[in-house]
Amino acid sequence: MKSLPKLWKWRLAQHLEIRWWKNYLKSKDKDTYYQWKKSYWNDFIQRTSSYAPLRPGMKILDAGCGPAGLFTVLTQQQVTAVDPLLPDYQKQLPHFEPGDYPHTRFINLPLEVFVEPGSFDQVYCVNVINHVNDPAAVIENLACCLIQGGIMVLSVDAHKRKWLKKIFQWIPGDVLHPHQQDLNQYVKWLTQAGFRILKTDKLKSEAIFDYWLILAEKR
């Protein structure tokens, strides 16, 4: 059996992503949801603050921001939020209105295309890298976007068992995530892109995946 073409899998995942958001948010009050999400992000920022402290005026890239990314709480920073589904979120999700976030510059592009060399102090790529079409290329682009010594904050579901990883790579049992990798592969891509790994932290463990936080510095 041949694996599905990578681009086909990514396009399917993008189509299902917007459907997932519509179903997830359909019964949620906008204000209540965003209040919960902001609390989640503030806790996340606190967890990463030892390696990625935030200061007013910093230039931050929210890579693969979704409709409720870190841009919702980074009101004192200069935030650029990039996602290829931004027009779909705005059109199909009444919860998402870019005008609610005047401090944020929204850009509708795939992360394989977006590059602004040396423009950001920190990059956040949270639960995104296994959703893209080409993870290695995206990590290289994000490295390019950072200043020297800039910090990458990346989180991702990673396989716990090699044999299950191989099965998921061949059979599309997890269509929302076109890439099925273990932690070592993500660390390898980061290292190859010129990052020094500062810390890896297991945030959650489930039957098939562990959810990892990776903090890395651009060398």
C-alpha positions, 0 to 999 in steps of 0.5 A: 500500500502506498502512502497518500500524496502529501499535498492531498493529505494536507488539503484534506486536513485543511478542509476538515480543520474548518469543519472541526472548528465550526462543530466545536464552536457552534454551541459556545458563547463567544465571550465565554469561550474567549475568556476560557481561551485567554486563561489557557494562553496566560497559563501557557505563557507562564509555563514558558516564561523562564525561557521565553519571557515576554516584554512590551513591544517585542515582535511576536510571530503567532505561526498557524494562529487559528481563530483563537491563538496567542494574539488574543492575549499578547496585547502589549506586543507587536503580533503577526498572526499567520494562517492559511485559513484566516478567510474561512475562519472569518467567513464561517466562524462568528466567533472570529473577527480580526477587528477585535485585535487591532494590535495584530497584523493578520496574514493569510498564507501557508507557513511554507510561503511566509518568510520575513527574515530576522523580523521577530524576537519570538515565534510561537508554533503551538499545536501546528507543525503536524498540520502543515504540508512540509514541516521541515520547510516550515521550521526552516522558514520560522528560523529565518524569521527569528533574530539571532538568539530568538526563541521558538516555542513549539508544541506538538503531539508526538508518537510514543511507539515506533510501530504505531507511528509507522501504521499512522504514516501509511493509513490515514487514521488521523486525517486532521494531522497529515504528519505522524512523527515522534519527538526525535524527528521534530528535535532533528528538524529544529537542530538542522534548521539551526536551533539549540534545544533549550528544553523539552517538556511533556505536557500531557500523555495519552494512549498513542501520543504525548503532547510535547513543548519544545523551547529552542534558541536560534544560534 
